[in-house]
Amino acid sequence: MALIPRLVVAYDFSDPARRAFELGVFMGRQLDAEVHVITVLDSGDEKDASKTKRELEDLRKLLEMQTCGAVKSDDLRIECHALAGDPAEAIVARAREIDAPLIVCGTTGKGAVARTLLGSVSHELVHRSGAIVMSVP
């Protein structure tokens, strides 16, 4: 049994997320692990459920085009997921659901003041997930 049979890459379409994806693909190949790429639509309570469902499908297709579809996957098991909700909560929930011991994410490099005011998904992942979290600048 592999030490890390699957890993999660948190993806928000930023440059650091792209670098995190590239690292996740490399690690997936080296570890012979499944790679699950997750993006999250930060949905408010007022959203129409059918509109959210369409938006999630569009977001998943975009995610596939920019990540999974760009990788030759003969030697890599890779899946793309678009979820709705609070980004950190949704990523942690899916990582636990698939029993992924590693989460790779980009970081914006915000300073302490900005992180305190705006929050940080990578910071939340470290404190909430119980998994190994790698932050890629």
C-alpha positions as CSV (number, residue, x, y, z in Angstrom):
1,M,0.0,0.0,0.0
2,A,1.3,3.4,-1.0
3,L,2.2,5.9,1.7
4,I,0.2,8.6,-0.1
5,P,-2.3,6.8,-2.4
6,R,-4.1,10.0,-3.3
7,L,-3.6,13.7,-3.0
8,V,-5.6,16.9,-3.5
9,V,-4.6,20.0,-5.3
10,A,-6.6,23.1,-4.4
11,Y,-7.0,25.2,-7.5
12,D,-8.2,28.8,-7.8
13,F,-6.9,29.6,-11.3
14,S,-4.1,31.8,-9.9
15,D,-0.4,31.5,-10.8
16,P,0.5,29.9,-7.4
17,A,-2.4,27.4,-7.9
18,R,-0.9,26.5,-11.3
19,R,2.4,25.9,-9.8
20,A,0.7,23.8,-7.0
21,F,-1.0,21.8,-9.8
22,E,2.3,21.2,-11.5
23,L,3.9,20.0,-8.2
24,G,0.8,17.8,-7.6
25,V,1.1,16.2,-11.0
26,F,4.9,15.5,-10.4
27,M,4.2,14.1,-6.9
28,G,1.3,12.0,-8.2
29,R,3.6,10.4,-10.8
30,Q,6.4,9.9,-8.3
31,L,4.2,8.4,-5.6
32,D,1.9,6.5,-8.0
33,A,-1.0,8.4,-6.4
34,E,-4.4,9.6,-7.6
35,V,-4.5,13.4,-8.1
36,H,-7.8,15.1,-7.3
37,V,-7.9,18.8,-8.5
38,I,-10.5,20.8,-6.6
39,T,-11.9,24.3,-7.2
40,V,-14.6,25.8,-5.2
41,L,-17.4,28.2,-6.1
42,D,-17.8,30.4,-3.0
43,S,-21.6,30.3,-3.0
44,G,-23.8,32.6,-0.9
45,D,-27.0,31.5,0.8
46,E,-29.2,33.4,-1.6
47,K,-28.0,31.6,-4.8
48,D,-30.5,29.6,-6.9
49,A,-29.7,25.9,-6.7
50,S,-30.2,25.3,-10.4
51,K,-28.0,28.3,-11.3
52,T,-25.3,27.0,-8.9
53,K,-25.5,23.6,-10.6
54,R,-24.9,25.1,-14.0
55,E,-22.1,27.3,-12.7
56,L,-20.4,24.3,-11.1
57,E,-20.6,22.3,-14.3
58,D,-19.1,25.2,-16.3
59,L,-16.4,25.7,-13.7
60,R,-15.6,21.9,-13.7
61,K,-15.2,22.1,-17.5
62,L,-13.0,25.1,-17.3
63,L,-10.9,23.4,-14.6
64,E,-10.5,20.3,-16.8
65,M,-9.4,22.4,-19.8
66,Q,-6.8,24.3,-17.7
67,T,-5.5,21.4,-15.7
68,C,-6.5,17.8,-16.2
69,G,-6.9,18.1,-20.0
70,A,-3.5,19.6,-20.3
71,V,-1.7,16.6,-18.8
72,K,-0.9,13.4,-20.6
73,S,-2.5,10.9,-18.2
74,D,-1.3,7.5,-19.4
75,D,0.7,7.2,-16.2
76,L,-1.5,9.3,-13.9
77,R,-4.9,9.0,-12.4
78,I,-6.4,12.5,-12.3
79,E,-9.8,13.8,-11.5
80,C,-11.3,17.3,-11.5
81,H,-13.9,18.5,-9.0
82,A,-15.9,21.7,-8.8
83,L,-17.6,22.2,-5.5
84,A,-19.8,24.9,-3.9
85,G,-19.4,26.4,-0.4
86,D,-16.7,27.9,1.7
87,P,-13.4,27.1,-0.1
88,A,-11.5,25.7,2.9
89,E,-14.4,23.7,4.3
90,A,-15.2,22.2,0.9
91,I,-11.6,21.2,0.2
92,V,-11.2,19.7,3.6
93,A,-14.5,17.8,3.3
94,R,-13.6,16.3,-0.1
95,A,-10.0,15.4,1.1
96,R,-11.5,13.6,4.0
97,E,-14.1,11.9,1.9
98,I,-11.5,10.5,-0.5
99,D,-9.0,9.9,2.4
100,A,-6.2,12.0,0.9
101,P,-3.3,12.5,3.4
102,L,-1.8,15.4,1.3
103,I,-3.2,18.7,0.1
104,V,-1.2,20.9,-2.2
105,C,-2.3,24.5,-2.6
106,G,-1.0,27.8,-3.9
107,T,-0.5,30.8,-1.5
108,T,-1.0,34.4,-2.4
109,G,1.8,35.5,-0.1
110,K,-0.4,37.9,1.9
111,G,1.2,39.5,4.9
112,A,-0.1,38.9,8.4
113,V,-2.4,42.0,8.4
114,A,-4.1,41.1,5.0
115,R,-4.4,37.4,6.1
116,T,-6.1,38.6,9.4
117,L,-8.5,40.8,7.5
118,L,-9.2,38.7,4.5
119,G,-8.5,35.2,5.6
120,S,-6.4,32.6,3.8
121,V,-7.5,29.3,2.4
122,S,-4.0,27.8,2.7
123,H,-3.9,28.9,6.4
124,E,-7.3,27.4,7.0
125,L,-6.3,24.1,5.3
126,V,-3.3,23.8,7.6
127,H,-5.5,24.2,10.7
128,R,-8.6,22.3,9.7
129,S,-7.6,19.4,7.5
130,G,-5.5,17.1,9.7
131,A,-3.6,16.3,6.4
132,I,-0.1,17.3,5.3
133,V,-0.5,20.7,3.6
134,M,2.1,22.0,1.1
135,S,1.8,25.7,0.2
136,V,3.3,26.7,-3.0
137,P,4.2,30.4,-3.5
